[in-house]
Amino acid sequence: MKRKVAISPVQEGDVDAAVRRAVGLAGGLQELVKSDSRVVVKPNLCQPQPSGTGIVTDARVTEAVTRMVLDMGAASVVIAEGSIASFDGESVSTEECFEVSGTADAARRLGVETRYLNSDAVAEVAVPQPLVMDRVKVARTMLDCDVIVSVPVLKSHIRANATISLKNMWGVQPGAAKREGHRRGLDLAIIDLLSVVRPAYAVIDAILALEGLWRYPEDAQRMDLVIAGNDPLAADIVGCSLMGMPVARVRHLDYLARQEGAVSGLEQIEVLGEPLEKHRRQFKTAFDAFLEAFPGIRVLQGGSFCSGCVHEIVTALRHMKNAGYEAEMEGLSIIVGNPSQPPAAAKTAVLGSCSETLAGFGAYASGCAPPEDATIEALCQACGADPETVKARRDETRRQWWESTAALLLR
């Protein structure tokens, strides 16, 4: 049976009506929310930004979803989030994120509790079939509830290519614990986390979406839409399509679609409400925007290039630049995803298992995705840089970060 995902327009600024229309078309919440249900509404409040910037979930969407759950007579309802743990400094205040976005005001109007997951009680949970993390730390609130409604904003992402309802669960890890998965490979770490805590429903804020590097207003895409579905994976696939982004480029979604089989693409989804084709855009990926800061580097992308290698390239290039090798990186070509016609270049690195047949074109790092150290070593070999210097600079940066944020885990 096809999964139902609804697209509803926001007409004359009536966000509440758009949310109710989308949820109703997608089958409603009746199957999930009962009189004894403990419900968590989980917006994306990664930074202290106001609603209407596209960086955080619009508080009007969060309020409309929460009101719907309250109307259904749930036993308890909380709005919960844990803001980002910055790599370069202290974690952002989740309380400030609630206040600046207007979400705290919405909660006060509705009389519901807010939970700041970075300072919540924590449980360490074993991952049943780990890919990169055998245990994950999760805020207790998210484990003790019966229903999680993920309420993200539609955005591109520098490492995962897209961040929608399933990636939104990254915020359930307390404080600095969020950084561990970034080190191990974000997409596979997301899958490990989702095996422990996963939303049952998705309501996506696509009123003002963001492409590129989330610069407001230049990266904003006004869409005036709300998307809803009782299968968050299906809702995210529709969200990717609206951004013009193939699901195969978003590794955690592609992996889940392949492994679970129930929904692998739009052919298994019944899109209700607004026609998807009417609203589809072509978003600039955050990765492409990131590479604009490295005009001397060329990335040759084949069709199998996914966010696994995106993560490793972004990380390695940043560390190399921080270590002082920006001049050596000039003229570097990076081959990923098995492109059909890779050029011969003096400085070439080949990354990933899917490009193994092209390993002879330059320094090669194997794996899907290659480990961080192997990626750094291949890029350094291609450029004539010292990988040990780069890794030492990386480790020092991380040590400084850890000292500034580790206290969050002890709260």
C-alpha positions in Angstrom: 0.0 0.0 0.0 1.3 3.4 -0.9 2.3 5.8 1.8 0.3 9.1 2.0 2.1 12.4 2.0 0.1 15.6 1.7 1.2 19.0 0.5 -0.9 22.0 1.6 -0.5 25.6 0.6 -0.4 28.4 3.2 -3.2 30.7 2.1 -3.5 34.3 3.3 -1.0 33.5 6.1 -3.2 31.0 7.8 -0.6 28.4 8.9 -2.9 26.6 11.3 -5.4 25.9 8.5 -2.5 24.7 6.3 -1.2 22.3 8.9 -4.7 20.9 9.7 -5.4 20.4 6.0 -2.1 18.6 5.4 -2.4 16.3 8.4 -6.0 15.6 7.5 -5.2 14.6 3.9 -2.4 12.4 5.1 -4.7 10.4 7.3 -4.7 12.4 10.5 -3.2 11.6 13.9 -6.0 9.4 15.2 -4.1 6.1 14.8 -1.2 7.5 16.9 -2.5 9.8 19.5 -4.7 8.2 22.2 -6.0 9.4 25.6 -3.1 7.8 27.3 -0.4 9.0 24.8 2.7 10.9 25.9 3.5 13.0 22.9 6.7 15.0 22.1 6.6 17.6 19.4 10.1 18.1 18.1 10.8 21.2 16.1 14.2 22.1 14.6 15.6 25.0 16.8 19.2 24.5 16.0 20.2 28.2 16.4 18.7 31.3 18.1 17.0 32.6 15.0 13.5 34.1 14.6 10.7 32.4 12.8 10.5 33.3 9.2 14.2 33.0 8.4 14.0 29.3 7.3 16.8 28.4 9.7 14.5 27.2 12.4 11.0 25.7 12.3 8.4 28.5 12.1 6.7 28.7 15.6 3.3 28.9 13.9 3.8 25.4 12.5 4.9 24.0 15.9 2.0 25.7 17.6 -0.5 24.4 15.1 0.8 20.8 15.4 0.8 21.0 19.2 -2.7 22.4 19.3 -3.9 19.5 17.1 -2.4 17.0 19.5 -4.0 18.8 22.5 -7.3 18.7 20.8 -7.1 14.9 20.6 -6.8 14.6 24.3 -3.3 13.2 24.7 -2.3 12.5 28.3 0.7 14.8 28.0 2.3 17.0 25.4 5.7 18.7 25.5 7.7 20.6 22.9 11.3 19.4 23.1 14.6 20.3 21.4 18.3 20.3 22.0 20.2 23.0 20.0 23.5 22.5 18.2 26.8 21.8 20.0 29.2 24.1 18.1 32.5 22.6 16.9 34.4 25.8 17.6 32.9 26.9 20.8 30.2 26.5 23.5 26.9 25.0 22.7 24.0 27.3 21.8 21.5 27.9 24.6 18.4 25.9 23.8 16.3 28.2 26.0 17.4 31.1 23.9 16.5 29.2 20.7 12.9 28.7 22.1 12.6 32.4 23.0 14.0 34.0 19.9 12.1 31.7 17.6 8.8 32.5 19.3 8.3 28.8 20.2 8.4 29.6 23.9 5.6 32.1 23.5 3.6 29.5 21.6 4.1 26.9 24.4 3.0 29.5 27.0 -0.2 30.2 25.0 -1.0 26.6 24.8 0.0 25.8 28.4 2.4 23.1 27.5 5.9 22.4 28.9 9.1 23.0 27.0 12.0 20.6 27.4 15.7 21.6 26.8 17.2 18.3 25.7 20.8 19.3 26.1 20.2 19.5 29.9 17.7 16.7 30.1 18.3 13.4 32.0 20.3 11.1 29.7 20.2 7.4 28.9 22.9 5.5 27.1 21.2 3.0 24.8 22.7 0.0 22.9 22.2 0.2 19.1 20.8 -3.2 18.0 22.7 -3.5 14.7 25.3 -0.8 14.8 26.9 0.7 11.7 29.2 3.2 13.3 28.0 3.7 16.9 27.3 0.8 19.2 25.8 3.0 21.9 24.1 6.4 21.7 23.2 8.9 24.4 19.6 10.1 24.2 17.6 12.6 26.2 15.3 10.7 28.6 12.3 12.7 27.5 12.5 11.1 24.0 12.7 7.6 25.3 9.9 8.0 27.8 7.2 9.2 25.3 4.9 7.2 23.2 4.7 9.4 20.1 7.2 11.7 18.5 6.0 14.2 15.9 9.0 15.6 14.0 8.4 19.2 12.9 11.5 20.2 10.8 12.0 23.1 8.4 13.0 22.1 4.8 16.7 22.8 4.3 19.8 21.6 2.5 22.7 20.5 4.7 26.4 20.9 4.4 27.1 17.3 5.4 23.9 15.3 4.9 22.8 17.2 1.7 19.3 17.5 3.2 18.0 17.9 6.8 14.3 17.1 7.1 12.2 15.0 9.6 14.6 12.1 10.2 17.8 14.2 10.4 15.8 16.4 12.9 16.2 13.6 15.4 19.9 14.5 15.8 18.8 17.1 18.4 17.7 14.4 20.8 21.3 13.7 21.8 22.4 15.9 24.7 24.9 18.7 24.1 28.3 17.6 23.0 27.2 14.0 22.3 26.0 15.3 19.0 29.5 15.7 17.7 30.6 12.0 18.0 28.4 11.0 15.1 29.9 13.7 12.9 33.3 12.2 13.5 32.2 8.7 12.7 30.2 9.5 9.6 27.0 11.5 10.0 24.6 9.6 7.7 25.4 6.2 9.2 25.3 7.6 12.7 21.8 9.0 11.9 20.7 5.5 11.0 22.1 4.1 14.3 20.3 6.8 16.2 17.0 6.2 14.4 17.2 2.5 15.3 16.8 3.7 18.9 14.5 6.7 18.7 12.4 7.5 15.6 9.5 9.8 14.9 6.1 8.4 14.1 4.8 11.4 12.2 6.2 14.3 10.2 4.9 17.8 9.6 7.4 19.7 7.5 7.6 23.5 7.5 8.2 24.5 3.9 6.9 28.0 4.2 10.4 29.5 3.8 13.0 26.8 2.9 16.7 27.2 2.7 19.3 26.2 0.1 23.0 26.6 0.1 24.7 27.6 3.4 21.5 29.0 5.1 22.4 32.6 4.5 19.3 34.7 5.1 17.8 36.2 2.9 20.0 35.3 -0.1 19.6 31.5 0.4 15.8 31.6 1.2 13.3 29.9 -1.0 9.7 31.0 -0.3 7.4 28.0 -0.9 4.4 28.7 1.4 3.8 25.0 1.9 3.3 22.5 4.7 4.0 18.8 4.2 2.6 16.0 6.4 2.9 12.2 6.5 2.6 9.3 8.8 5.8 7.8 7.4 8.6 10.3 8.0 10.8 8.6 5.4 8.1 9.1 2.8 7.6 12.7 3.8 11.4 13.3 3.6 11.5 11.8 0.1 8.8 14.2 -1.0 10.7 17.0 0.7 13.9 16.1 -1.3 11.9 16.1 -4.5 10.6 19.5 -3.8 14.2 20.7 -3.5 15.1 18.9 -6.7 17.5 16.6 -4.8 17.7 12.9 -5.7 17.2 10.7 -2.7 20.3 8.8 -3.7 22.3 11.9 -2.8 21.0 11.8 0.8 22.7 8.7 2.2 20.7 8.1 5.3 17.4 8.3 3.4 18.7 6.1 0.6 20.0 3.6 3.0 16.7 3.4 4.9 14.7 3.2 1.7 16.9 0.3 0.4 16.9 -1.6 3.7 13.3 -1.3 4.7 11.8 -1.7 1.3 8.3 -0.2 2.1 9.1 3.1 0.4 12.1 3.5 -1.9 11.0 6.4 -4.0 8.1 8.5 -5.2 6.5 5.5 -6.9 5.5 4.1 -3.5 4.1 7.4 -2.3 0.6 8.9 -2.9 1.1 12.6 -2.9 -2.1 14.4 -2.0 -3.2 18.0 -2.0 -0.9 20.2 -4.1 0.8 18.6 -7.2 4.5 18.1 -6.4 5.5 19.1 -9.9 3.9 22.5 -9.4 6.2 23.4 -6.6 9.4 21.6 -7.3 12.6 23.8 -7.3 16.2 23.2 -7.9 18.0 24.0 -4.7 21.7 24.7 -4.6 23.3 22.1 -2.3 25.2 23.3 0.7 28.2 21.3 -0.6 28.3 23.3 -3.9 28.0 26.5 -1.9 30.8 25.3 0.4 33.1 24.6 -2.5 32.7 28.2 -3.7 35.1 29.0 -0.8 37.7 26.8 -2.6 37.7 28.1 -6.2 41.0 26.3 -6.9 39.6 22.9 -6.1 37.6 20.8 -8.6 35.3 18.0 -7.5 34.3 15.5 -10.3 31.1 13.9 -9.3 29.7 10.7 -10.7 26.1 9.6 -10.3 26.8 7.5 -7.2 28.2 10.4 -5.2 26.3 10.7 -1.9 26.4 12.6 1.3 28.8 10.0 2.9 31.7 11.4 0.9 30.4 14.9 1.2 30.9 14.7 5.0 34.5 13.5 4.6 35.5 16.1 1.9 34.1 19.0 3.9 35.8 17.9 7.1 39.2 17.2 5.4 39.3 20.5 3.4 38.5 22.5 6.5 41.3 20.8 8.5 43.8 21.2 5.7 42.9 24.9 5.4 43.2 25.4 9.2 46.6 23.7 9.1 47.9 26.3 6.6 47.8 24.3 3.4 45.4 26.5 1.3 48.1 27.3 -1.3 49.0 23.6 -1.7 45.3 22.8 -2.3 45.2 25.0 -5.4 44.6 22.9 -8.5 43.4 19.8 -6.6 41.0 17.5 -8.3 38.8 15.2 -6.2 37.1 12.2 -7.9 34.0 10.8 -6.3 31.0 8.8 -7.4 32.7 7.1 -10.4 32.4 9.9 -13.0 32.6 8.7 -16.6 35.4 10.9 -17.8 37.8 11.8 -15.1 40.6 14.1 -16.3 44.3 13.5 -15.7 45.6 16.2 -13.3 48.8 16.6 -11.4 47.0 16.8 -8.1 44.3 14.2 -8.0 42.6 12.3 -5.1 40.1 9.5 -5.6 37.6 8.8 -2.8 35.2 6.0 -2.0 34.5 2.4 -3.0 32.3 3.5 -5.9 35.4 5.1 -7.5 37.7 2.2 -7.0 38.1 1.5 -10.7 39.6 5.0 -11.0 42.1 4.6 -8.2 45.0 4.8 -10.6 44.2 8.4 -11.4 45.6 9.6 -8.0 45.9 9.1 -4.3 43.2 6.7 -3.3 41.1 6.4 -0.1 38.8 3.4 0.0 35.6 2.8 1.9 32.0 3.9 1.8 32.6 6.5 3.0 36.4 6.5 3.4 37.5 7.0 7.1 38.4 10.6 8.0 42.1 9.8 8.4 42.2 8.0 5.1 40.5 11.0 3.3 43.0 13.5 4.9 45.9 11.3 3.9 44.8 10.9 0.3 44.1 14.7 -0.2 47.4 15.5 1.5 49.3 13.0 -0.7 47.7 14.6 -3.8 48.7 18.1 -2.7 52.1 17.4 -1.2 50.9 18.3 2.3 51.9 16.6 5.5 48.9 14.6 6.8 50.3 14.3 10.3 50.4 18.1 10.6 46.8 18.3 9.4 45.7 15.6 11.9 47.5 17.2 14.7 45.8 20.6 14.0 42.5 18.7 13.8 43.1 17.0 17.1 44.0 20.3 18.8 40.9 22.0 17.5 38.8 19.1 18.8 40.5 19.1 22.2 39.8 22.8 22.6 36.2 22.2 21.6 35.8 19.3 24.0 37.1 21.3 26.9 34.6 24.1 26.1 31.5 21.8 25.7 32.2 18.6 27.7 30.6 20.1 30.8 27.2 19.8 29.1 27.4 16.0 29.3 27.8 16.2 33.1 24.6 18.2 33.8 
